[in-house]
Amino acid sequence: MAAKKRRTASSARWLAEHEKDPFVQRSRKQGYRSRAVYKLDEMHRKLQLLHRGMTVVDLGAAPGAWSQYAAQKIRDGRIVAVDLLDMEDLDKVDFVRGDLLDPAVRNRLKDKLGSGADLVLSDIAPNMSGIPSVDQARSIGLAEMALHFAVEVLKPGGNLLVKTFQGAGLDEFRHEMQLRFRKVGVQKPEASRSRSRELYLYGSCLKEP
Ligand SMILES: C[S@@+](CC[C@H](N)C(=O)[O-])C[C@H]1O[C@@H](n2cnc3c(N)ncnc32)[C@H](O)[C@@H]1O
């Protein structure tokens, strides 16, 4: 009973904080599906991630703010997106509902991509169990899968932006990225809450195998 009360109080606190968040208010005004768009916006401004005509993969795409933003920047390009959850249709976005960890789902994405992608974005975050070691291992596992998939589908010289979390396994993951990309950098955009251990690794220019 006490645990249930604590959970209800913490959800109420989260909701109150969410409603006051300036990024949430701005995303509603600007018609974006989530505040996450301002993370991508800041990283795009710094890194020039998105260009006209690109083929982009959006891993963990729902509710769809990153895809909305990317679609505006790539103009006549296209996006292949995946999420465990359903996502409302968006122009230029070919959406697959499924688990990135499932090989059949990855094959469906590859079929849709045909000749490959210029950029892979991954904002995937696991459902949190509340057990830090389990959550950390799951998030690193998902980042590794995003890297593995990116290496398979990126055109030579392509780029990967992937969400990770500070903690066990991050240094090893960063090293794996460095083996695959010419340059690897860390990003912590302003819209990423400071108390969150979330950060993004950007690997630019996929090396030849
Ligand atoms: C932080 S949200 C992404 C927000 C998104 N970038 C946006 O702008 O709207 C993380 C997403 O990862 C998805 N996800 C988690 N595990 C996944 C998996 N194994 N396969 C596909 N999607 C997954 C979740 O369902 C969730 O929608």
PDBQT file of the ligand as one rigid body, heavy atoms in Angstrom, charges set to zero:
ROOT
HETATM    1  C1  LIG A 301      12.499   8.323 -26.130  1.00  0.00    +0.000 C 
HETATM    2  S1  LIG A 301      11.352   7.463 -27.106  1.00  0.00    +0.000 S 
HETATM    3  C2  LIG A 301      11.701   8.101 -28.728  1.00  0.00    +0.000 C 
HETATM    4  C3  LIG A 301      11.143   9.469 -28.990  1.00  0.00    +0.000 C 
HETATM    5  C4  LIG A 301      11.259   9.855 -30.463  1.00  0.00    +0.000 C 
HETATM    6  N1  LIG A 301      12.645  10.101 -30.840  1.00  0.00    +0.000 N 
HETATM    7  C5  LIG A 301      10.455  11.079 -30.800  1.00  0.00    +0.000 C 
HETATM    8  O1  LIG A 301      11.048  12.083 -31.186  1.00  0.00    +0.000 OA
HETATM    9  O2  LIG A 301       9.236  11.048 -30.701  1.00  0.00    +0.000 OA
HETATM   10  C6  LIG A 301      12.081   5.865 -27.170  1.00  0.00    +0.000 C 
HETATM   11  C7  LIG A 301      11.306   4.871 -28.024  1.00  0.00    +0.000 C 
HETATM   12  O3  LIG A 301      12.094   3.664 -28.117  1.00  0.00    +0.000 OA
HETATM   13  C8  LIG A 301      11.154   2.618 -28.342  1.00  0.00    +0.000 C 
HETATM   14  N2  LIG A 301      11.795   1.302 -28.152  1.00  0.00    +0.000 N 
HETATM   15  C9  LIG A 301      12.305   0.772 -26.999  1.00  0.00    +0.000 A 
HETATM   16  N3  LIG A 301      12.785  -0.452 -27.213  1.00  0.00    +0.000 NA
HETATM   17  C10 LIG A 301      12.621  -0.723 -28.543  1.00  0.00    +0.000 A 
HETATM   18  C11 LIG A 301      12.929  -1.845 -29.363  1.00  0.00    +0.000 A 
HETATM   19  N4  LIG A 301      13.510  -2.950 -28.857  1.00  0.00    +0.000 N 
HETATM   20  N5  LIG A 301      12.600  -1.802 -30.682  1.00  0.00    +0.000 NA
HETATM   21  C12 LIG A 301      11.997  -0.690 -31.189  1.00  0.00    +0.000 A 
HETATM   22  N6  LIG A 301      11.679   0.405 -30.448  1.00  0.00    +0.000 NA
HETATM   23  C13 LIG A 301      11.985   0.395 -29.139  1.00  0.00    +0.000 A 
HETATM   24  C14 LIG A 301      10.075   2.918 -27.314  1.00  0.00    +0.000 C 
HETATM   25  O4  LIG A 301       8.875   2.251 -27.634  1.00  0.00    +0.000 OA
HETATM   26  C15 LIG A 301       9.973   4.455 -27.407  1.00  0.00    +0.000 C 
HETATM   27  O5  LIG A 301       8.922   4.843 -28.251  1.00  0.00    +0.000 OA
ENDROOT
TORSDOF 0
